[in-house]
Structures are given as C-alpha cells and as structure tokens.
C-alpha cells in the first residue's frame, strides 16, 4: 500500500492519539530504514530508544524464532527458563543482589516500583507514610498514577481524579528535596537524565546528596532507567556512572530490543516486599519476549560493546559541534542519548526538516532535538546523518 492509502485507512480505523510524522515505515537494516515509497532514512530515534540493536538483528531474530518453536506464552503460574535467565543477568550485572519483577512497559515498571515503595513503608511503619517525591520536569509514564508522578503540570489534566501522594522537588536543588521529603515520604524517584524533559543530566553531587538523605531516613531511592538503561549512556545502567546504589531500578525500552518488556529490579533490602497476590501482570516475563531480552543482555552487557557506545556518542557529539552552526547552542547527554540544543520552540521545525532530508530524529523539552540511535549504528551511518545535519542546521 502507498502512504496515502495507509493514512486513509489509519484515519478510519485508528484512534487519533499521536501526532505522527508523514511517513509509513516498511523495513530496516542496521540503523537505516526505508518507507513504503522506498525512501531511505538514517534512524537516530530507534523507536524512542527501543531498537537498541538496530533492525534485522540476527541475534534477536534467532533467539525469538527458536523460542517461538518451543513456548511463546504460558503465564506466570509456571516457571520458564528465559524469564529466570533474564532476571539472573540483570541481578548479576548490577551487583544489587536483589530480585526482578517483569512487566510490559516503562509505565508499568514505574507503577510496580511505586507499589513496592508504598508496601515497603507500610510493612515497616504502618499507614501514613506513602508520599513519593519526584523531580520537576520529570516524566514517568502515561497511566493515571505515573502521569501524577510526572513532574510536569501540563500532564495533570483531563483524567481527574489523579492518584494522590506525589510531590515535586527542583532538580539539582538538594534544599528543595529536603523540604519536600518529609515524614510522610516513602521514596524519591528520579531519572538521572531527564529524557522527555529535554535531555537534562542531573548533577552527580546532587544525586549523591539525595542518596545519602534516603539512607539516613530509610526512604527508598528509585532510579527510573526506562530511557537511560540497557547501554544507552555507555554503561549497562546510568546509575553505574553516578556511583550510587539504588534501592529500586526500573527499565523497559531497550531491554527487549524491539518487543514490549519492562522490569523492576529491587535491591536485596526490598527484594521480598512484593509477595503473591500483591502485584501481577498476565504477560510479564513471557518466554518469547525474554528470549529477545536475553539476546540483548548478552550483547549490551559486554564491556567492549559499552565502550564502543561511549566512543560513538563522542564521535556523534563532536561531529554535531563541528558543524559550527549559530543555531546549535550545545549538545547535552551521555553515550548515545544526546540532545542538540537549539533556540526555544525551534526544535520541532528542525526535527521535521531532518526527517524530510532523511534523518529520523525526535524532540524533547523546549529546545532539544533528541537523538537515541541504535547502539549498533555504524560510523558510515553517523557520517551520512552528520552530512544531512550540516545541510539542515
């Protein structure tokens, strides 16, 4: 079908909940995509960070194909090897000595972390200690609860009443955190790089202060690694570069390499909080998805692969800065999670122009063109994208 034919049927049958770009994608190889009209794109978005190993990756395809011939789904009433192996790899590679709960998305993972934190506090202190402090400009999901956890007022509309029990502190302002985290607080939840908020890395000294404050008051420290995790920043998880030990880590996006999966990793001090009947999900940890996650972790968990992510991020960042455009005011981020800073309000126009010329990019915050390419992107693909960026900027 042509793009126009697909768009006509989409308008007829699909809810209009997305401002989609005028492209219908058809197939891909590596970090390159083609649409139904045959036009080629260098992908610097990777499905909003999901396709961490690019397209047509044989490791993921082979793992899922082999698993599909055995079991695709059996429910969590039974044990399966792929699920156990993913959990084992996550625990061993993070050294948190904890346990994993599997979900289907980042929002679900964050919901699970919120429930875990409130039950942890309820079990130890009883009712009344339920508040969770997040940061202004944060983003934690689209469910009713995770929208309220999101520290952006524009998301707190339409769907009243929202789940109560959240407050928001200013990022990189420890005094603000201390004011908000009172005797009713059970957890502080943070993204170490605010992705949707504008690709804004937190200050390491601030993060260490928050960690110490949590330890002092028995407040759980939840690190939302939905976007930063699974090699995106040059380490398996971003918290490993900040030198902290979270109580709970949430993840999704890149973990499945293209299939839906989320997970909550709880450290040993709170690994047994969620018990039978307190939390569940039908599809969490399903074998075919975990087969893909195992393939991803075998590749991304390798230190040499992660070193290459850091090198690629520096190459791409330096290439963007060397364009020397007065419209580029800097590049923020870590590894292959980068934001090109442009004039306020101009980021959407630049992203649209890049897509028109053959580079897929997305936006974040008020002034960032956000880049989340596949971690396997080649130098040749980056050079091709940089040539187009030079023309656009």
PEDA-V361634 format. One line per field, one symbol per residue. ss: DSSP state (a for helix, b for strand, c for the rest). phi: phi as a letter, one per 20 degrees, with the letter a starting at -180 (. if undefined). burial: + if it has 24 or more other ideal C-beta (glycine too) atoms within 12 Angstrom, else -. Layout:
# PEDA-V361634
ss = ???
phi = ???
burial = ???
This chain:
# PEDA-V361634
ss = ccaaaaaaaaaaacccccccccccbbbbbbcbbbbccccbbbbccaaaacccccbccaaaaaaaaaaaccccccccccccaaaaaaaaaaaaaaccccbbbbbccaaaaaaaaaaaaaaaaaaaacccccbbbbbbcccccccaaaaaacbcaaaccccccccccbbbbccccaaaaaaaccccbbbbbbccbbcccccbbccaaaaaaaaaaaaaaccbbbbbccccccccccccccaaaacccccbbbbcaaaacccccbbbbbcaaaccccccccccccccccaaaaaaaaaaaaaaccaaaaaaaaaaaaaaaaaaacccccccccbbbbccbbbbbcccccaaaaaaaaaaacbbcbbbcccbbbbcccccccaaaaaaaaaaaaaac
phi = .fgffffffffeddgedcefffbdfcbbbmddccefenfeceedclmlneefdmdlfffffffffffffdbebcnefcecfgffffggfffffdleldbcdeccafffffgffffffffgfffecnfodcfceddgnfbcqdfgffffffecgfeebmdfeefeocbcdffmcffffffeeefeedbdcbefcffffpldfffgffffffgfffffdldfdddedgeeelngdocgcfffeemdcfebcdbakfgempdfbcbdddfgfcfdfecgneaaafefmfgfffffffffffeffeffffffffffffffffffffgmefeddpcdpbldccceecggnefffffffffgeocecccbmebdeedcfgfegefffffffffffgffe
burial = --------------------+-+++--+-++++-+----++++++++++++++++-+-++--++--+-----+------+-++-+++-+++-++-+-++++++++++++++++++++++++-------++++++++++++++++++++++++--+-------+-++++++++-+-++--++---++++++++++++++++++---++-+++-++--++++++++++++++++++++++++++-++++++++++++++++++++++++-+++-++----+-+-+++++++++++++++++++---++-+++-++-+++-++--+-+-++--++++++++++++---+++-++--++-+++++++++-+++++++++++---++-+++-++--++
